[in-house]
Amino acid sequence: MPQTHIHPDVDRVLLTEQQIADRLAELGRQIAEDYADEPPIMVGVLKGAVMVMADLARATDLSVEMDWMAVSSYGSGTKSSGVVRILKDLGADISNRHVLIVEDIIDSGLTLKWLLANLRSRGPKSVEIATLLRKPDAAKVEIDVRYLGFDIPNEFVIGYGLDYAETYRNLPYVGVLKRSVYEG
């Protein structure tokens, strides 16, 4: 990626637009194969998963239904608040259906652990997770991820749906945010 296309607040690009597209295409093929007989309802976690959900759904050669949830455990900073709130619940009934949670990133895993328990309490056939990114060194709980894009270092990343204070989501790559932006 030419240096001129990198946002000035980005220290370095961790994953290029092409690397992301290639990996989501692979995951899409795997999901289509795994759910060929009974497509899942894909549940995107707002707001970060918008890009991942759109591209993953297009890469999955199935007639999938999509729905959205918004849960929050983050404020405007860089650390989890530890409190999970549902800001937007599902519109669809997931009982007796396969559910595929689509995430942008798994950090501590605390929010996702709560979300898994919440969705499993609604009587689905199965609940699996697809995430673009996972930070193994930041994990506070173990989360079983069926479809993983990339393991990344425990750095503050932005782009491709990931934000800092609701900005940078539109960058087409995943980059490491300069410390001066959030510590300054």
C-alpha positions as CSV (number, residue, x, y, z in Angstrom):
1,M,0.0,0.0,0.0
2,P,1.6,3.4,-1.0
3,Q,2.5,5.5,2.0
4,T,0.3,8.4,0.7
5,H,-2.8,6.3,1.4
6,I,-2.1,5.8,5.0
7,H,-4.0,8.0,7.4
8,P,-1.6,10.4,9.3
9,D,-2.9,9.0,12.7
10,V,-1.9,5.4,11.7
11,D,1.5,4.2,13.0
12,R,1.6,1.3,10.5
13,V,-0.8,-0.9,8.5
14,L,-1.3,-4.3,10.2
15,L,-3.6,-5.8,7.5
16,T,-4.1,-4.5,4.0
17,E,-7.4,-4.3,2.3
18,Q,-6.4,-7.2,0.0
19,Q,-5.3,-9.4,3.0
20,I,-8.7,-8.8,4.6
21,A,-10.6,-9.6,1.4
22,D,-8.7,-12.8,0.7
23,R,-9.2,-14.1,4.3
24,L,-12.9,-13.3,4.3
25,A,-13.3,-15.1,1.0
26,E,-11.7,-18.2,2.6
27,L,-14.0,-17.9,5.6
28,G,-17.0,-17.4,3.4
29,R,-16.3,-20.6,1.5
30,Q,-15.8,-22.5,4.8
31,I,-19.1,-21.2,6.2
32,A,-21.0,-22.0,2.9
33,E,-19.7,-25.6,3.2
34,D,-20.4,-26.0,6.9
35,Y,-23.9,-24.6,6.6
36,A,-24.8,-25.9,3.1
37,D,-27.9,-27.8,4.4
38,E,-29.2,-25.1,6.7
39,P,-27.9,-21.6,6.4
40,P,-27.4,-19.7,9.7
41,I,-28.8,-16.3,10.6
42,M,-25.8,-14.0,10.7
43,V,-25.9,-11.7,13.7
44,G,-23.6,-8.7,13.4
45,V,-22.5,-6.9,16.4
46,L,-22.8,-3.1,15.8
47,K,-21.1,-0.9,15.0
48,G,-17.7,-2.5,14.4
49,A,-18.9,-5.6,12.5
50,V,-20.6,-3.7,9.7
51,M,-17.8,-4.0,7.2
52,V,-16.9,-7.6,8.2
53,M,-20.6,-8.6,8.1
54,A,-21.2,-7.1,4.6
55,D,-18.1,-8.6,3.1
56,L,-18.4,-12.0,4.8
57,A,-22.1,-12.3,3.8
58,R,-21.1,-11.6,0.2
59,A,-18.3,-14.1,0.3
60,T,-20.7,-16.8,1.7
61,D,-22.5,-18.5,-1.2
62,L,-25.7,-19.1,0.8
63,S,-29.0,-17.4,1.2
64,V,-28.3,-16.0,4.7
65,E,-30.5,-13.9,6.9
66,M,-28.8,-11.0,8.6
67,D,-29.7,-9.3,11.8
68,W,-28.0,-6.9,14.2
69,M,-27.3,-6.4,17.8
70,A,-25.7,-3.5,19.5
71,V,-24.1,-4.2,22.9
72,S,-21.7,-1.9,24.7
73,S,-19.0,-2.4,27.2
74,Y,-16.7,0.4,25.8
75,G,-16.9,4.1,26.5
76,S,-15.1,6.5,24.2
77,G,-11.7,5.4,25.5
78,T,-9.5,2.3,24.8
79,K,-10.5,0.1,27.7
80,S,-13.6,-2.0,28.4
81,S,-15.9,-0.7,31.1
82,G,-16.8,-4.2,32.1
83,V,-20.5,-3.5,32.0
84,V,-22.5,-4.9,29.1
85,R,-25.7,-3.3,27.9
86,I,-28.0,-4.2,25.0
87,L,-28.5,-1.0,22.9
88,K,-30.3,-2.8,20.1
89,D,-31.7,-6.3,20.3
90,L,-32.4,-8.8,17.5
91,G,-35.5,-8.4,15.4
92,A,-35.6,-12.1,14.5
93,D,-36.5,-15.1,16.6
94,I,-33.4,-17.4,16.7
95,S,-35.1,-20.3,18.5
96,N,-34.3,-23.6,16.7
97,R,-32.0,-21.9,14.2
98,H,-28.2,-21.9,13.6
99,V,-26.7,-18.5,14.7
100,L,-23.4,-17.2,13.5
101,I,-22.2,-14.2,15.5
102,V,-20.1,-11.9,13.3
103,E,-17.6,-9.7,15.2
104,D,-14.9,-7.3,14.1
105,I,-12.5,-8.0,17.0
106,I,-12.3,-10.1,20.2
107,D,-10.3,-8.3,22.8
108,S,-10.8,-9.4,26.4
109,G,-13.7,-11.7,25.4
110,L,-15.9,-10.5,28.3
111,T,-18.6,-8.8,26.1
112,L,-18.7,-11.8,23.8
113,K,-18.9,-14.3,26.6
114,W,-22.0,-12.4,27.9
115,L,-23.5,-12.2,24.4
116,L,-23.0,-16.0,23.8
117,A,-24.8,-16.8,27.1
118,N,-27.6,-14.3,26.2
119,L,-28.1,-15.8,22.7
120,R,-27.9,-19.4,23.9
121,S,-30.6,-18.7,26.4
122,R,-33.0,-18.1,23.4
123,G,-33.0,-21.7,22.3
124,P,-31.0,-21.8,19.0
125,K,-29.8,-25.0,17.4
126,S,-26.2,-23.7,17.6
127,V,-24.3,-20.5,18.2
128,E,-20.9,-20.1,16.5
129,I,-18.5,-17.1,16.1
130,A,-16.8,-15.5,13.1
131,T,-14.4,-12.7,13.9
132,L,-12.0,-10.8,11.7
133,L,-9.5,-10.2,14.5
134,R,-8.6,-11.7,17.9
135,K,-6.0,-10.5,20.4
136,P,-4.9,-13.6,22.3
137,D,-2.7,-11.6,24.6
138,A,-5.7,-9.5,25.7
139,A,-8.0,-12.4,26.5
140,K,-9.5,-12.5,30.0
141,V,-11.8,-15.4,29.2
142,E,-11.5,-18.2,26.6
143,I,-13.8,-17.9,23.7
144,D,-14.2,-20.7,21.2
145,V,-14.0,-19.1,17.7
146,R,-15.0,-21.2,14.8
147,Y,-14.1,-18.8,12.0
148,L,-11.1,-16.7,12.7
149,G,-9.6,-14.1,10.3
150,F,-6.3,-13.1,12.1
151,D,-4.7,-13.2,15.5
152,I,-3.0,-9.9,16.1
153,P,-0.8,-8.3,18.7
154,N,-2.3,-6.5,21.7
155,E,-2.2,-3.0,20.1
156,F,-4.9,-0.4,19.6
157,V,-6.1,-1.0,16.0
158,I,-8.5,1.0,13.8
159,G,-10.0,0.8,10.4
160,Y,-12.3,-1.7,8.6
161,G,-15.0,-1.0,11.1
162,L,-12.8,-0.6,14.2
163,D,-12.9,2.9,15.8
164,Y,-11.4,5.2,18.3
165,A,-14.0,7.5,19.7
166,E,-16.3,6.7,16.7
167,T,-13.7,7.7,14.1
168,Y,-11.5,5.8,11.6
169,R,-14.1,3.1,10.9
170,N,-14.0,3.9,7.2
171,L,-10.4,3.1,6.6
172,P,-10.1,0.1,4.2
173,Y,-7.3,-1.5,6.1
174,V,-6.5,-2.4,9.8
175,G,-3.9,-0.1,11.2
176,V,-2.2,0.5,14.5
177,L,-3.3,3.9,15.9
178,K,-0.5,6.2,17.0
179,R,-0.2,6.3,20.8
180,S,-0.1,10.1,20.7
181,V,-3.7,10.2,19.4
182,Y,-5.2,8.4,22.4
183,E,-2.6,9.2,25.1
184,G,-2.1,12.8,24.1
